Amino acid sequence: MRWLVTLVVTIVVVSLAWPWLSRLGLGRLPGDITITRHGRSYQIPITTTVLLSLLLSLALRMFGR
């Protein structure tokens, strides 16, 4: 259950920080999905979200205790 909360929080953070993360190359990793329909572009950053979630979990584990 805790990993699900971490994943949801990470998705929200990534969505809010998307303009800055795209400058770093995140969002174009293998496994990230971009769908363009009717002139609109939808991005589903699956790999980026998992990567950032793992990094956040590792940082919290190291500095949280």
N, C-alpha and C positions, 0 to 999 in steps of 0.2 A: 504494500500500500504506500509506503514511504517513497519508493522509486517512482510511482505514478504521480505523486504530488510534485516531486522534483522535476519530472518530465514536463508537466503542465506549466510550472513556473518558468522553466527554461524556454519553453515555446513562447510564452508571453514576453520574456526578456529579449529573445532573439527577434521577435516581431517588432518590438519597439526600437531595437538597436540595428535594424536591418540596413538603413542607409550607411551607417558607419562600417558595419561588418562586410558589406559588399565591396567596399574599397580595399579591404584586406584579402579579398579573394574567396571569402566564405560565401556559401550559397551557390557556388559553381563546382562543388565537389561531386564525385560520382555518387549517385544515389539521391541527389537533390532533384526535385521534379519541378519543371516549369511548364505551365499549361497556358496557351494563348487562345482565347476564344472571343470572337466578336470585338476585336480590338482591345481587349483587356487581358492583362497578364497576371496569372495567379502563380505564386511560388510556394512550394511545399518543401522546406529545407530539412528533409529527414536526416541525412547524414550529418549536416551541420549541427542540428539539434542534439543528436546523440553525442557527437564529439564535444560540444560545449557542456552538455550535461555531465559527461564523464570528467571533464576538467573541473567543473564546479564542485562535483562530489569529492574529487580528490583533494581540491583546495580546502573544502570545508572539513574533510576528515583530518587533514594535516594540521590546520590552524585552529580547528574547533576544540581540540582536546589537549 
